[in-house]
Amino acid sequence: MNLAQSASSIPLADNLIDEFARDGVVVLRGVFADWVGRLQKGVEQNLAEPGEFGRVYTKGQDSGHFFGDYCNWQRIDAYRDFFFSSSAGTIAAQLLDSEAIRIFHEHVLVKEPGTAQKTPWHHDQPYYCVEGEKLCSLWIPLDPVEQSVCPEFIAGSHRWNKSFLPTKFSGVAYERDGDLHAMPDIDAERASYDIRSWDLQPGDCIAFHFLTVHGAPENLSPNRRRAFSARLLGDDATYVIQAGEMSPPFPGLENRLTPGSAMEAEEFPLIHPA
C-alpha cells in the first residue's frame, strides 16, 4: 500500500469505539503495519541522534538499556510523515468522537533485552499542559511484544475522577503543589484491578486515554521493545499551567497561550481533517 493512501478513512467497528469509551484502552490489530519499517528507521535515527529531551533511564549497575525521547517529529522525517500521512488522525477522531485532531507530541521508548527496570504506574494527563476529555495516545510496537513485557493498563481507570502525582520513569516523584493523589500500590493488590495486556505484533496499536493508569514490566525477553507513541488532542483540549514541572515543557508556550484557551499553536498542528 502506498503510505499516502493509508491516510484514508479506516472505519473502526462500533464495538472497538465502545470499548475505548468504557475501558479507556483498546487494541487495534495491524492498523499501522505499513508504517513499521519507516518508524523503525526513525527510532534508530533517534537513538543515534537524541533530542534535547532524550534520556537513558538505566543507570550505573542497572542491567539492559532503557531509552526515552520526545518532541522530535519536526526533525525526524519518519515521525513527521507518520503524523501527516498515516491514519492516526482518522483513528483518533473516531475513538474520541472528535471533529479535529492535533498533534500533541510523539514519545519513543526503547527497552532492550535484559532490561530489569520497570515503568512505574502512572497516568499521563497530570504531566501535561493540557486538559480535556478527548485526548488519547496510540502506542505502536515496532518489535514483537510478548504479554509478559507488554505495558499494562487498568481498564476503567480514566473514570476514577482522580489525578495522581506524576512520577519520573527513574522512580522519583515530581515536586507538585495542588490536589493530587498518591498512586495506589497496584502491584500489592493486582487482583483488585482489571489489568489488561496483550501479545502484540509490530504495527498493532494500543489506544488509551490520557487518564488511563498504566505501567510496564521489565523486558527480560530476547526481543527489543521499541515503541512509538503518538499523543493526540481532540476538540475540547485546552491549555493549562500545572503547579510545578511539566513534561514535555514546551518552553515559551506560556507566552502564546493562556489557561483555558484552545491548543492552537505551531507546536500542535491539525492532522485531521487533513
Secondary structure by P-SEA (a helix, b strand, c coil): cccccccccccccaaaaaaaaaccbbbbccccccaaaaaaaaaaaaaacccccccccccccccbbbbbccccccccaaaaaaacccaaaaaaaaaacccbbbbcbbbbbbbcccccccccccccccccccccccbbbbbbbccccccccccccccccccccccccccccccccccccccccccccccccccccbbbbbbccccbbbbbccccccccccccccccbbbbbbbbbcccbbbbbccccccccccccccccccccccccccccccccc
